[in-house]
Amino acid sequence: MIDLQDIITTKRELLSRETYSRNPINYSAGMAEDQKDRYIQYLAE
């Protein structure tokens, strides 16, 4: 029978691979500088 700890370990390994294989998404691409500043401030709150 599969152990819960084995499932957790496998899931963590899969998530770590997926995270590193993706390119970051730049949501502020094409924004004016003042819009970028407001967007960053919004994310920080």
Contacts in CASP RR format, 6 or more apart in sequence:
PFRMAT RR
TARGET T0000
AUTHOR 0000-0000-0000
METHOD contacts of the structure
MODEL  1
MIDLQDIITTKRELLSRETYSRNPINYSAGMAEDQKDRYIQYLAE
27 39 0 8 1.000
28 35 0 8 1.000
28 36 0 8 1.000
28 39 0 8 1.000
28 40 0 8 1.000
31 39 0 8 1.000
END
